[in-house]
Amino acid sequence: MKYKVTIVILVSLLLIGGSIGETLYIRNTFEEFENRLQAQMYEEYYELEEVKELAKWWEDKAETLEIFISVLQLNEITVTMGELIGAVTKEDYDSANALYDRIYSYSVRIKDMYMLKLNNIL
């Protein structure tokens, strides 16, 4: 009987620890992404290489995030990153600015959706 209680306690601790680790990973990844976006989005002219580097970074992180977050939500950011690359390539900086804002907004909302908060629990 004591073994069953011990196993239940250990499994519960593993689940709680995993949940905390997942939340921290998601939060840290999206905070870094938002910082990278902010570093680029307020420039007057955007450098294509910087945008491509950010897109590559995002694609690498998105593969890992797919374990925890819906692929459809992550694809919204990935597709918009592609549109951003196209806008910067054509030097359409007004559209690029709007796309940066959209990506940043998606990032904030997805991060908020997966954080441990009372309204997310209920």
C-alpha positions as CSV (number, residue, x, y, z in Angstrom):
1,M,0.0,0.0,0.0
2,K,2.9,2.4,0.8
3,Y,4.4,1.7,-2.6
4,K,1.3,2.8,-4.4
5,V,1.1,6.1,-2.4
6,T,4.8,6.7,-3.1
7,I,4.3,6.0,-6.8
8,V,1.3,8.4,-7.0
9,I,3.3,11.1,-5.2
10,L,6.3,10.7,-7.5
11,V,4.2,10.7,-10.6
12,S,2.4,13.8,-9.4
13,L,5.7,15.6,-8.7
14,L,6.9,14.6,-12.2
15,L,3.8,16.0,-13.8
16,I,4.0,19.3,-11.8
17,G,7.7,19.6,-12.5
18,G,7.1,19.0,-16.2
19,S,4.3,21.6,-16.3
20,I,6.5,24.2,-14.6
21,G,9.3,23.4,-17.0
22,E,7.0,23.6,-20.0
23,T,5.6,27.0,-18.9
24,L,9.1,28.4,-18.3
25,Y,10.3,27.2,-21.7
26,I,7.4,28.7,-23.5
27,R,7.7,32.0,-21.6
28,N,11.4,32.3,-22.1
29,T,11.2,31.4,-25.8
30,F,8.5,33.9,-26.5
31,E,10.1,36.7,-24.4
32,E,13.4,36.2,-26.4
33,F,11.4,36.3,-29.7
34,E,9.6,39.4,-28.6
35,N,12.9,41.1,-27.7
36,R,14.3,40.1,-31.1
37,L,11.2,41.5,-32.8
38,Q,11.4,44.8,-30.9
39,A,15.1,45.2,-31.8
40,Q,14.1,45.1,-35.5
41,M,10.6,46.5,-35.7
42,Y,11.3,50.1,-34.8
43,E,13.9,50.7,-37.5
44,E,13.1,53.0,-40.4
45,Y,14.5,50.5,-42.9
46,Y,14.7,46.8,-42.4
47,E,17.7,44.7,-43.3
48,L,16.7,41.6,-45.3
49,E,19.5,39.5,-43.7
50,E,18.3,40.4,-40.2
51,V,14.8,39.4,-41.1
52,K,15.9,36.1,-42.6
53,E,18.0,35.4,-39.5
54,L,15.0,36.0,-37.3
55,A,12.9,33.8,-39.5
56,K,15.5,31.0,-39.3
57,W,15.7,31.4,-35.5
58,W,11.9,31.2,-35.3
59,E,11.7,28.0,-37.4
60,D,14.2,26.3,-35.2
61,K,12.3,27.2,-32.0
62,A,8.9,26.5,-33.6
63,E,9.9,22.8,-34.1
64,T,10.4,22.4,-30.4
65,L,7.4,24.5,-29.5
66,E,5.2,22.2,-31.5
67,I,5.5,19.7,-28.7
68,F,3.6,22.1,-26.4
69,I,1.6,24.4,-28.6
70,S,-0.8,23.9,-31.4
71,V,0.9,23.8,-34.8
72,L,-1.9,26.0,-36.3
73,Q,-1.0,28.8,-33.8
74,L,2.7,28.6,-34.6
75,N,2.0,28.5,-38.3
76,E,0.3,31.9,-38.1
77,I,3.7,33.3,-37.0
78,T,5.7,31.3,-39.5
79,V,3.5,32.3,-42.5
80,T,3.5,36.0,-41.4
81,M,7.3,35.8,-41.2
82,G,7.3,34.7,-44.8
83,E,5.2,37.6,-45.7
84,L,7.5,39.9,-43.8
85,I,10.5,38.6,-45.8
86,G,8.6,39.3,-49.0
87,A,7.7,42.8,-47.9
88,V,11.3,43.6,-46.9
89,T,12.6,42.1,-50.2
90,K,10.3,44.5,-52.1
91,E,11.3,47.3,-49.8
92,D,7.7,47.8,-48.8
93,Y,8.5,49.0,-45.3
94,D,4.9,50.2,-44.4
95,S,3.7,46.6,-45.0
96,A,6.7,45.2,-43.2
97,N,5.9,47.4,-40.2
98,A,2.3,46.1,-40.1
99,L,3.6,42.5,-40.3
100,Y,6.1,43.1,-37.5
101,D,3.2,44.4,-35.4
102,R,1.0,41.3,-36.3
103,I,3.8,38.9,-35.4
104,Y,4.5,40.7,-32.1
105,S,0.8,40.6,-31.3
106,Y,0.5,36.8,-32.1
107,S,3.6,36.2,-29.9
108,V,2.2,38.1,-26.9
109,R,-1.2,36.4,-27.2
110,I,0.2,32.9,-27.6
111,K,2.5,33.3,-24.7
112,D,-0.3,34.7,-22.6
113,M,-2.6,31.8,-23.6
114,Y,-0.1,29.2,-22.3
115,M,0.9,30.8,-19.0
116,L,-0.2,29.6,-15.7
117,K,-3.0,32.0,-14.8
118,L,-6.3,31.6,-13.0
119,N,-8.4,32.4,-16.1
120,N,-6.4,29.9,-18.1
121,I,-7.1,27.2,-15.4
122,L,-10.8,27.9,-15.2
